[in-house]
Amino acid sequence: MTTQLLKTVTAVRYLTPLREGGSLPAVVEADDGELYVMKFRGAGQGPRALIAELVAGEIGRALGLPTPKLVLIEMDGSLGRSEPDPEIQDLLRASVGLNLGMRFLSGALAFNPLAKPRPDSRLASSIVWFDAYVTNVDRTPRNVNMLIWERDLWLIDHGAALYFHHDWDDYLARSRTPFAFTRQHVLLPLATDLHAVDEPLRAQLTDDLLWTIVAAIPAAWLGDEASFANIDAHRRAYFDYLRSRREAADIFVKEAIDASEHL
């Protein structure tokens, strides 16, 4: 069952693929008149990437971080029929059904850590904390996954987060580990308030909030893991991981502070 945390829209027009993304997302128009970057369930990582986008994106929003609005997007087999690229046609056929979209920030530019305006230390520290919590391996100089839109910073592309769910063995033990990728975080030099943001960010991630977000994962994206007897058990495992990682935040915060001190 899906909660109403995310609105569901229907894709009515395929506009253009975004070829800089390895999973070939596309800009689509939906029946609410808005444009979205649609991530396809038929892409390489399948529904896991969409789950990571949804869970990480909604956690970021709950923490007050600048993340574009997410929606669920229904797509039927008629979308993009005129697209001449056979690879894209295959992707569309494999993605009929429920996909994920985020608001299209028209005219946005990739974040440049050397350009101004830069995020202040509080925001930079909160983003570093968030990425360590959701184990987001991006946000590095090679792949910043941040945009500047109307002079504001926006966090995008969380499909590589929550990488524990590609192998469920010992997932609770792995929730209590440091996050070495913090050392490569593009905002780490600005993240001088990690101690200050730690407690308030943890406090916002209540059990009720985490369950509300996990409950919003569509059932159609769950149930394909042999480790779990059913969809409910699969969903519950995400909640248990996120709660356990919140309780172990001391570990990844220490890792981030140590990394910052050695810059």
C-alpha positions in Angstrom: 0.0 0.0 0.0 1.3 3.5 -0.9 0.6 6.5 1.4 -0.4 9.9 0.1 3.0 11.4 0.9 3.7 11.6 -2.9 1.2 12.8 -5.5 0.6 10.4 -8.4 0.5 11.9 -11.9 0.3 10.5 -15.4 2.9 11.2 -18.1 1.3 12.6 -21.2 4.2 13.8 -23.3 7.8 12.6 -23.6 10.0 15.7 -24.3 13.7 14.8 -24.2 16.1 12.3 -22.8 18.8 13.6 -20.4 21.8 11.8 -21.8 24.3 13.0 -19.2 22.6 10.6 -16.7 23.7 7.0 -17.0 20.2 5.7 -16.5 18.8 7.9 -19.3 16.2 9.8 -17.4 13.9 12.1 -19.4 12.0 15.3 -19.2 8.2 14.6 -19.4 5.1 16.6 -19.1 2.4 15.2 -16.8 -1.3 15.6 -16.6 -1.0 18.2 -13.9 0.7 20.5 -16.5 4.1 20.3 -14.8 7.4 19.1 -16.2 9.3 16.4 -14.4 12.6 14.5 -14.7 11.4 11.0 -14.8 13.5 8.1 -13.5 12.6 4.8 -15.1 12.0 1.5 -13.2 13.3 -0.3 -16.3 16.8 1.3 -16.1 19.9 -0.6 -15.0 19.4 -0.7 -11.2 15.7 -1.2 -11.5 13.3 -0.3 -8.7 16.1 -0.1 -6.1 17.3 3.2 -7.7 13.8 4.6 -7.5 13.4 3.5 -3.8 16.7 5.2 -3.0 15.6 8.4 -4.8 12.2 8.4 -3.0 13.5 7.6 0.5 16.6 9.8 0.4 14.7 12.6 -1.3 11.9 12.6 1.3 14.4 12.4 4.2 16.2 15.4 2.8 13.0 17.3 2.5 12.0 16.4 6.0 15.3 17.7 7.2 14.7 21.0 5.5 17.2 20.5 2.8 16.6 21.9 -0.7 15.4 18.9 -2.7 13.0 19.1 -5.7 9.4 17.9 -5.2 9.0 14.2 -6.0 6.0 12.6 -7.6 5.0 9.1 -8.7 4.5 9.0 -12.4 2.2 6.5 -14.2 3.3 5.7 -17.7 1.5 3.7 -20.4 3.0 2.0 -23.5 2.1 4.9 -25.8 4.6 7.4 -24.3 7.6 8.2 -26.6 6.5 6.2 -29.6 8.1 8.7 -31.9 11.5 8.4 -30.1 13.9 7.0 -32.8 16.6 5.7 -30.4 16.1 1.9 -29.9 17.8 2.0 -26.5 15.3 4.5 -25.2 12.4 2.6 -26.8 13.6 -0.5 -24.9 13.8 1.5 -21.7 10.3 2.8 -22.1 8.8 -0.6 -22.8 10.5 -2.0 -19.7 9.1 0.9 -17.6 5.4 0.8 -18.3 3.7 1.3 -14.9 4.8 3.3 -12.0 8.0 5.4 -12.1 9.4 8.3 -10.2 9.7 12.0 -11.1 11.2 15.1 -9.7 10.4 18.7 -10.5 12.3 19.9 -13.6 14.4 22.9 -12.7 14.5 24.6 -16.1 17.7 26.5 -16.7 19.5 25.2 -13.6 23.3 25.0 -13.7 25.6 22.4 -12.1 27.0 23.5 -8.8 30.6 24.7 -8.9 32.4 24.6 -5.6 34.7 27.5 -6.7 31.8 29.8 -7.7 29.7 32.0 -5.5 27.3 31.9 -3.8 28.5 29.0 -1.6 26.3 27.4 1.0 27.0 28.5 4.5 28.6 26.2 7.0 25.3 25.2 8.6 23.8 24.1 5.3 27.0 22.4 4.1 27.3 20.5 7.4 23.7 19.4 7.2 24.2 18.1 3.6 27.3 16.2 4.6 25.5 14.7 7.6 22.5 13.8 5.4 24.6 12.1 2.7 26.5 10.1 5.4 23.2 9.0 6.9 21.7 7.8 3.5 25.1 6.6 2.3 25.1 8.7 -0.8 28.3 7.9 -2.7 27.8 10.9 -5.0 28.3 14.6 -4.3 32.0 14.3 -5.1 34.0 16.7 -7.3 33.5 14.2 -10.2 29.7 14.0 -9.7 28.4 16.9 -7.6 24.7 16.1 -8.0 23.8 19.6 -7.0 22.3 22.4 -9.1 22.1 26.2 -8.8 18.6 27.3 -9.7 17.4 30.9 -9.3 20.6 31.4 -7.2 19.6 28.7 -4.7 21.3 25.3 -4.2 19.3 22.1 -4.9 20.2 18.5 -4.2 19.4 16.0 -6.9 19.9 12.4 -7.9 19.9 10.1 -4.9 19.6 6.8 -6.8 23.0 5.7 -5.7 22.2 6.2 -2.0 21.2 3.3 0.4 23.5 1.0 -1.4 23.1 -1.6 1.3 19.9 -2.8 -0.4 21.9 -4.3 -3.3 23.0 -7.0 -0.8 20.8 -7.6 2.2 23.3 -9.8 4.1 24.0 -8.3 7.5 22.2 -5.1 6.6 21.6 -4.1 10.2 25.3 -4.5 11.1 26.2 -2.4 8.1 23.8 0.3 9.3 26.3 0.9 12.1 29.4 1.5 10.0 31.3 4.7 9.1 30.9 6.3 5.7 34.3 6.6 4.0 32.9 8.4 1.0 32.5 11.5 3.2 36.2 12.2 2.6 35.4 12.9 -1.0 32.4 15.1 -0.3 32.6 18.3 -2.3 31.1 20.3 0.6 33.3 18.9 3.3 35.7 21.9 3.4 32.7 24.1 4.3 31.2 21.7 6.8 32.5 23.2 10.0 29.3 22.8 12.0 28.9 19.0 12.1 28.8 18.9 15.9 26.1 21.6 15.9 23.8 20.0 13.3 24.1 16.4 14.5 21.6 16.5 17.4 18.8 18.5 15.7 19.0 16.5 12.5 18.8 13.2 14.5 15.8 14.5 16.5 13.9 15.2 13.3 14.2 11.6 12.1 11.5 10.2 14.4 10.3 6.7 14.0 6.9 8.0 12.8 8.6 10.1 10.1 10.8 7.2 8.9 7.9 4.9 8.8 5.8 7.4 6.8 8.5 7.7 4.2 9.1 4.0 4.0 5.3 3.4 3.8 5.3 5.6 0.7 7.4 3.1 -1.3 5.0 1.6 -3.9 4.3 -2.1 -3.4 5.1 -2.6 -7.1 8.8 -1.7 -6.3 9.0 -4.2 -3.5 8.8 -8.0 -3.0 11.5 -9.1 -5.4 14.1 -9.9 -2.7 14.5 -13.6 -1.7 15.7 -12.5 1.8 12.1 -11.5 2.7 8.9 -13.6 2.9 6.7 -10.8 1.6 6.4 -7.1 0.7 5.6 -6.1 4.3 8.8 -7.7 5.5 10.8 -6.1 2.7 9.4 -2.7 3.6 10.0 -3.2 7.3 13.7 -3.9 6.6 14.1 -0.4 5.1 12.6 1.1 8.3 14.8 -1.1 10.6 17.9 0.0 8.7 17.1 3.7 8.8 16.2 3.6 12.5 19.4 1.7 13.3 21.6 4.1 11.3 20.0 7.0 13.0 20.9 5.5 16.4 24.5 4.9 15.2 25.0 8.5 13.9 27.9 9.0 16.3 29.9 6.6 14.1 29.5 8.5 10.8 29.6 11.9 12.4 33.0 11.1 13.9 34.2 9.9 10.5 33.1 13.2 8.9 34.7 15.3 11.6 37.9 13.4 11.4 37.9 13.7 7.6 37.3 17.5 7.9 40.2 17.9 10.3 42.6 16.2 7.9 41.8 18.4 4.9 
